Amino acid sequence: MLTRLFALIKKELLASARDRQTRLVVLIAPPFLLLIYVFAITQDVTNISLGVVDRDQGRYSREILDRVVGSSRFQEILYFESEAELGAAIDAQRVLVGLHFQDGFSRRILRRHSSNFQLLLDGRRSNAAQIVSGYIYRITESYNLELLDEAGITMPTAVISRTWFNANSEPLWSATPALFAVLASIVGFMVSALAIARERELGTFEQLLVSPLTPFEILIGKTLPALLIALASSAVMLAFSVFLLDVPLRGDLAALFLAMVVFLLSIIGIGLFISSVVRTQQQAVIGLFIYMIPAVLLSGYATPVANMPDWLQLVTQTNPITHFIVICKGIFLKDLPASDIWAHTWPMIVIAIATLSIGTWLFNRRLE
């Protein structure tokens, strides 16, 4: 049995290495996609265009604008004569955010009265607009504290923020571990989903069936090469993350690889399930998109799982990507304790057993 399995595993590895499309899509593309996507897919907002209507032209409006202009996040500052011109610029998407200082803004501050300025945001880019409003709020809050200190007024309370695990709020540090988990799942899914479909498309599947290999041995011979290829591609992405992107790896590397093996087995089970259903590699790729799009959206990669409805949070617990993202972020950034790693590993073990069992059952059923 071991000799037959070794021969099938060797054959699968050689077939993947010789196939140009497999080399490109599975082995070469994911590490370089990691380098590209980690800079493109970020929650950080920079190069912001700002529109200003300053009817006040006083000291305090100028000082606020100087602090905004001095921020590295704002790239272009456009000045307008009226609110209508500013509104037209927002409508045309020339600016993302607008500031409107009314006449008498500085005079009210000099008289120790509260004074307001208007912040206009483009709701078509709601996420970016909310982040930019946070930037301007922090600039204004800091300026208010300076004015109070200048007037000799001491604030009774002050908020001192400290960011744990990512002190400088580096977007690469938070984006890379999650993207690493998503790309690793795509590699494992792609290799396994194409395994049986490629045999059927090339007409060599019947040769496997008449060989001394049993259906169970065929599935093992398809699963192990997919696991080895996915682990190799993931190891390259891990090296890129640590050595090229300078993302810290503070946790246990062995624990990360053990969790990765369980995760990939659960993904490979889903891939074998689809591969047993479809007839061609093109259908397998379509199955990849049908599964991966909702799986990634429900994984917590783009939006926190805690923000989802309660019933949908229960659904996400059946998604292995959800658990592996938590493990990757924890091991990369904060040396996640073994108990927390296990809390997200055992659900993946259950998912792996379920998906591999269903894939085996369906494969045997299709042979009847």
C-alpha positions, 0 to 999 in steps of 0.5 A, spaced: 500 500 500 505 504 501 509 503 495 502 504 491 501 511 495 508 513 494 508 512 486 501 516 486 504 522 490 510 522 486 506 522 480 501 528 482 507 532 484 511 531 478 504 533 474 503 539 478 510 541 477 510 540 469 503 543 468 505 550 466 498 553 469 499 550 475 506 552 476 503 559 475 497 559 479 499 555 485 506 556 486 508 562 483 502 567 483 500 567 491 507 569 494 507 575 489 499 577 490 501 577 497 506 583 496 501 586 491 495 586 495 497 587 502 499 594 499 492 595 495 487 592 500 488 597 506 484 600 511 488 606 511 486 612 507 492 617 504 492 622 499 486 625 501 483 631 497 480 637 501 476 642 499 476 649 504 471 655 504 474 660 509 469 666 510 473 667 517 480 668 514 482 669 522 487 666 526 484 660 529 481 658 522 488 658 519 491 655 525 486 649 524 488 649 516 495 649 518 495 643 522 490 639 517 495 641 511 501 639 515 498 632 516 501 627 511 495 624 509 492 630 506 495 631 499 491 636 495 488 642 498 483 646 494 480 653 496 473 655 494 469 662 494 462 659 496 459 653 499 456 652 492 463 651 489 465 646 494 459 642 493 460 641 486 467 639 487 464 634 492 459 632 487 464 631 481 469 627 486 474 632 486 475 632 493 473 627 498 472 632 504 470 639 505 471 644 511 467 650 511 469 656 516 463 661 517 464 668 518 466 670 525 469 663 527 475 666 530 472 672 533 467 667 537 473 663 540 477 670 542 470 671 546 471 665 550 465 662 546 464 655 543 465 656 535 463 650 530 466 649 523 462 644 518 465 638 515 462 635 509 463 628 507 462 624 500 457 619 502 459 615 496 465 613 499 462 612 506 468 608 509 474 612 507 469 618 509 468 616 516 476 614 517 478 622 514 473 625 519 476 621 525 483 624 522 480 631 522 477 630 529 483 628 532 487 634 529 481 639 532 481 635 539 489 636 539 488 644 537 482 645 543 487 642 548 492 647 546 487 653 546 485 651 553 492 650 555 494 657 552 488 660 556 490 657 563 485 652 563 486 645 565 482 639 563 479 635 569 480 628 564 484 626 558 484 620 554 491 617 553 491 612 548 496 606 547 495 601 541 497 594 543 501 589 539 502 594 533 504 601 537 505 605 530 498 602 527 502 600 521 497 597 516 501 592 513 502 589 520 494 588 520 493 586 513 498 581 512 496 576 516 489 576 514 491 576 507 496 570 508 490 566 511 486 568 505 491 566 499 493 560 503 486 557 503 486 559 495 492 555 494 489 549 498 483 549 494 485 550 487 490 544 488 485 539 491 479 542 486 483 541 480 486 534 482 480 529 480 477 534 475 484 534 471 484 526 471 477 526 468 479 532 463 485 528 460 482 522 460 487 518 465 481 517 471 479 511 468 486 508 468 487 510 476 480 506 477 483 500 473 490 500 477 491 496 484 489 503 487 483 503 491 478 509 491 480 510 498 488 510 496 486 514 490 483 520 495 489 519 500 494 520 494 490 526 491 490 529 498 497 529 501 500 532 494 495 538 495 497 539 502 505 539 500 504 544 495 499 548 499 504 548 505 510 549 500 507 555 497 504 558 504 512 557 507 514 562 501 508 567 503 510 566 510 518 568 508 515 574 504 511 576 510 517 576 515 523 578 511 520 583 505 514 586 509 518 586 516 511 583 519 513 581 526 512 573 528 512 573 535 509 567 536 510 559 535 512 558 528 511 550 530 504 552 532 503 556 526 504 550 521 500 545 525 494 550 525 496 551 518 496 543 516 489 542 520 486 548 516 489 546 509 486 539 510 479 542 511 480 546 505 482 540 501 476 536 503 472 542 500 476 542 494 475 534 493 468 535 494 467 540 488 472 536 484 468 529 485 462 533 483 465 537 476 467 534 470 472 539 467 477 544 470 473 550 468 468 547 472 472 547 478 475 554 478 467 556 477 466 552 484 472 555 487 469 562 486 462 560 488 465 558 495 471 563 496 467 569 495 462 568 501 467 564 505 472 570 505 466 575 506 464 572 512 471 570 515 472 577 518 477 579 513 474 585 511 469 586 516 469 584 524 465 578 525 462 581 531 459 586 527 455 581 524 448 579 526 448 573 531 445 568 526 451 570 521 456 569 527 454 562 528 455 561 520 462 564 520 464 558 525 463 553 520 468 557 516 475 555 517 478 561 514 475 565 520 479 561 525 485 561 521 485 568 520 484 569 528 490 564 529 495 568 524 493 575 527 495 572 534 501 568 532 504 574 528 502 580 532 501 578 540 504 571 541 497 567 542 497 563 548 496 555 546 489 555 549 487 560 544 490 557 539 487 550 540 480 554 541 480 555 534 484 549 532 479 544 534 473 547 530 478 546 524 479 539 526 471 538 526 471 541 519 476 537 516 473 531 518 467 533 516 469 535 509 474 529 508 469 524 510 463 528 505 468 528 499 470 521 500 463 519 500 461 523 494 467 520 491 465 513 492 458 514 490 460 517 483 464 511 482 458 506 483 
